[in-house]
Amino acid sequence: MSEVTIGLVQLACNENIKGNIERTIAKVKESAEKGAQIICLQELYHAEYFAQNVSVRNYELAIPFEHEALQAMKRLAEELHVVIIVPFYEWVAQGIYFNSAAVFDADGKYLGTTRKNHIPDGPSYHEKYYFTPGNTGYPVYSTKYGKIGIGICWDEWFPEVARILTLKGAEILFYPSAIGSEPDYPELSTKPVWTKAISAHSIHNGVFVAAVNRVGKEKDMCFYGGSFISNPMGDIVCSLGEEEGILIRKIDTKEINEARNLLQFLRDRRTDTYSLILEKEVLNR
């Protein structure tokens, strides 16, 4: 089966975690009704983007795997026969919290969790205070509807992540995100460069990319949405604006081989010349 339908759920969040979960459940059901087979939620879907500020109270937002935010999605995956990617603030042990995404297959089976590897730190993005760097590597999940890989927000900017997931067999790269305005630079909009940078992974690797962002104003930040799907030639085949919504698109993975036959980036790699990539301090060489 080469055709698969992707669903992206783009919502605003607030302090009401139960309400966030309930509204997301409704949108997952709507996505499935419209034919979606693999559904991806936005980064930290159950909560506000709390990393704008530093507060010990926000550690209380971390949740274990047994929380309803995940178990509700597990039940939906089984009931609706859909794959669901569930990004959440993961509690593992006291003081160990990850920015994670769990994957449930179309029968509700738990396939695993990807933990965010690249943790940013800057104005309104104080993530190093909240998140332990990921320790799951870059898993690829063989789902009922295809092989998928996940990069969480800041991960999506790094070409190494996309290439590793591609080399491990991913056909679709999912990027759950929480990105918006820069309060310290009100004249700057990162939306155009975000779209260009992330969709470029499609070209370099000959894969489909599905990026989902949140919307709405939370404290000092305005999240600009813009969720999109790009094909293996880098074309944005569908996208959303800055309002809540769901994005549904049928894709054909046959396009992957067509793109790779035309642009032989994987064939022509010179792995014997790339050792410098593994060194940290190289900018002055």
C-alpha positions in Angstrom: 0.0 0.0 0.0 1.7 3.2 -1.2 -1.1 5.7 -0.4 -1.6 7.0 3.1 -3.6 9.9 4.5 -1.9 12.2 7.0 -3.8 14.3 9.6 -2.2 17.2 11.5 -4.1 18.7 14.5 -3.3 22.4 15.0 -4.8 23.9 18.2 -4.5 26.7 20.8 -3.8 25.6 24.4 -4.6 27.1 27.7 -4.1 26.2 31.4 -7.0 23.8 31.4 -5.3 20.5 30.7 -8.5 18.5 30.8 -10.0 20.9 28.3 -7.0 20.7 26.0 -7.2 16.9 26.0 -11.0 16.9 25.3 -10.7 19.4 22.4 -7.8 17.4 20.9 -9.9 14.1 21.2 -12.6 15.8 19.2 -10.2 16.9 16.5 -8.6 13.4 16.3 -12.1 11.9 15.8 -12.8 14.5 13.1 -9.5 13.8 11.4 -10.3 10.1 11.3 -13.8 10.7 10.0 -12.1 12.7 7.1 -9.9 9.7 6.3 -6.7 10.4 8.2 -4.7 7.2 8.9 -1.6 8.8 10.7 -2.4 11.7 13.0 0.1 13.9 14.6 -0.5 16.3 17.5 1.5 19.4 18.3 4.4 19.6 20.7 3.3 19.3 24.4 -0.2 19.1 23.2 -1.8 18.8 26.7 -0.4 22.0 28.1 0.5 25.6 27.5 4.0 26.3 26.3 5.3 26.8 29.9 8.9 27.2 28.9 8.4 30.9 28.3 9.2 31.4 32.0 11.3 29.7 34.7 9.2 28.4 37.6 9.5 25.3 39.7 5.7 25.0 39.7 5.8 24.1 36.0 7.5 20.7 36.8 4.1 19.7 38.1 2.9 19.7 34.4 5.1 16.6 33.7 2.9 13.5 33.3 3.7 9.7 33.4 2.8 7.4 30.6 -0.3 6.3 32.5 -1.9 9.8 32.4 -5.2 10.2 30.5 -3.4 12.5 28.0 -1.8 9.4 26.6 -4.3 6.7 27.5 -7.1 8.5 25.8 -5.1 8.6 22.6 -4.2 4.9 22.9 -7.9 4.1 23.1 -8.7 6.3 20.1 -6.0 4.7 18.0 -7.5 1.3 18.6 -11.1 2.5 18.2 -10.5 4.5 15.1 -7.8 2.3 13.6 -5.4 5.2 13.2 -1.8 5.8 14.1 -1.4 8.7 16.6 1.7 10.6 17.5 1.3 12.1 21.0 3.8 14.7 22.1 3.8 15.3 25.9 5.8 16.5 28.9 7.1 13.2 30.2 7.7 12.4 33.9 10.1 9.6 34.4 11.4 10.2 37.9 11.8 13.0 40.3 13.9 15.6 38.5 14.0 13.7 35.2 11.5 15.1 32.7 11.6 14.8 28.9 9.9 16.5 26.0 8.6 13.4 24.3 6.3 11.9 21.7 4.7 8.5 22.1 3.5 6.5 19.1 0.4 4.3 19.1 -0.2 2.0 16.1 -3.6 1.5 14.5 -4.5 -1.3 16.9 -3.7 0.8 19.9 -0.3 -0.9 20.4 2.3 1.3 22.0 5.3 1.3 19.6 7.7 3.5 21.6 8.6 7.1 22.5 10.9 9.6 20.9 12.6 12.1 23.3 13.7 15.5 22.1 17.5 15.5 21.7 18.3 19.2 21.0 17.2 21.4 23.9 17.2 25.1 23.1 17.7 27.9 25.6 17.0 31.6 24.9 14.4 34.4 25.5 11.0 32.7 25.9 12.5 29.3 25.2 13.9 28.2 28.6 13.8 24.5 27.8 17.1 23.5 29.3 15.5 24.3 32.7 12.6 21.8 32.1 13.8 19.1 29.8 16.5 16.4 30.1 18.2 15.8 26.7 16.7 12.8 25.0 18.2 9.3 25.4 16.2 7.4 22.8 18.3 8.3 19.8 16.3 8.5 16.5 13.9 5.6 16.3 11.9 4.8 13.2 8.5 3.2 13.8 7.0 0.6 11.4 3.3 1.4 11.7 0.4 -0.2 9.9 0.5 2.7 7.3 4.2 3.2 6.8 7.6 3.9 8.4 7.7 7.2 10.3 10.3 9.2 12.2 9.9 12.1 14.6 11.9 15.2 15.4 10.5 17.4 18.1 10.6 21.2 17.4 14.3 22.3 17.8 15.3 18.8 16.5 13.6 19.6 13.2 16.1 22.4 12.4 19.1 20.0 12.3 19.8 18.2 9.0 21.5 15.4 10.8 18.2 14.3 12.4 16.4 14.1 9.1 19.3 12.2 7.4 19.6 9.7 10.2 15.8 9.0 10.2 16.0 8.7 6.4 18.9 6.2 6.5 16.9 4.1 9.1 14.0 3.8 6.6 11.6 6.6 7.5 9.2 7.5 4.7 7.5 10.4 6.5 9.2 12.7 9.0 6.8 14.2 11.5 7.8 17.4 13.3 5.5 18.4 16.2 6.4 22.0 17.2 5.7 25.0 19.4 7.1 28.0 17.7 5.9 31.6 17.4 6.8 35.2 17.9 10.1 36.4 19.4 9.1 38.8 22.2 12.6 40.3 22.3 12.5 40.8 18.5 8.9 41.9 17.8 9.8 42.9 14.2 11.0 39.4 13.4 8.9 36.6 12.0 10.5 33.2 11.8 7.6 31.6 10.0 9.0 31.9 6.5 12.4 30.6 7.4 10.8 27.8 9.5 8.8 26.6 6.5 11.7 26.8 4.1 14.2 25.1 6.4 11.9 22.2 7.5 10.5 21.5 4.0 14.1 21.5 2.6 14.6 18.1 4.5 12.1 16.7 1.9 14.5 17.6 -0.9 17.7 16.5 0.7 16.4 13.1 1.8 13.6 12.3 -0.7 10.9 12.0 2.0 7.6 13.5 3.0 7.6 16.0 5.8 4.7 16.8 8.0 5.2 19.7 10.5 2.5 20.7 13.0 2.5 23.8 15.1 0.2 25.3 17.7 -1.6 28.6 17.4 -2.9 31.3 19.7 -1.5 33.8 22.2 0.0 32.5 25.4 1.4 35.1 27.7 4.0 37.1 25.6 4.1 34.7 22.7 1.8 34.4 19.6 2.1 31.0 18.0 1.7 31.2 14.2 0.6 27.8 13.2 1.4 27.2 9.6 1.3 23.4 9.8 2.2 21.9 6.4 3.1 18.8 4.4 5.8 18.8 1.8 6.5 16.2 -0.8 9.9 14.6 -1.6 10.7 17.4 -4.1 10.1 20.0 -1.4 6.8 21.3 -2.6 4.4 22.5 0.1 1.3 20.5 -1.0 -1.0 21.8 1.8 -0.8 24.0 4.8 -2.8 25.8 7.4 -2.9 29.5 8.5 -2.8 31.0 11.9 -6.1 29.7 13.1 -7.1 26.3 14.7 -7.8 23.5 12.3 -6.9 20.1 11.0 -4.9 19.4 7.9 -5.8 16.2 5.9 -3.8 15.1 2.9 -3.4 11.8 1.0 0.1 11.1 -0.1 1.7 8.4 -2.3 5.0 7.0 -1.1 5.8 6.0 -4.7 7.0 9.6 -5.0 9.9 8.8 -2.7 11.7 6.6 -5.2 10.9 8.9 -8.1 12.5 11.8 -6.3 15.6 9.8 -5.2 16.1 8.5 -8.7 16.2 12.1 -9.9 18.3 13.6 -7.1 20.8 11.0 -6.0 21.9 12.6 -2.7 21.9 9.3 -0.8 24.0 7.5 -3.5 26.6 10.2 -3.8 27.3 10.8 -0.1 31.0 10.8 0.8 30.9 9.4 4.3 34.6 9.1 4.4 34.9 12.9 4.3 32.4 13.8 7.1 34.4 13.2 10.3 34.5 16.9 11.1 30.7 16.8 11.7 31.3 14.8 14.8 33.6 17.4 16.3 32.2 20.2 18.5 34.7 23.0 18.2 35.5 23.4 14.6 34.3 26.9 13.7 37.8 28.5 13.6 39.4 25.9 11.5 
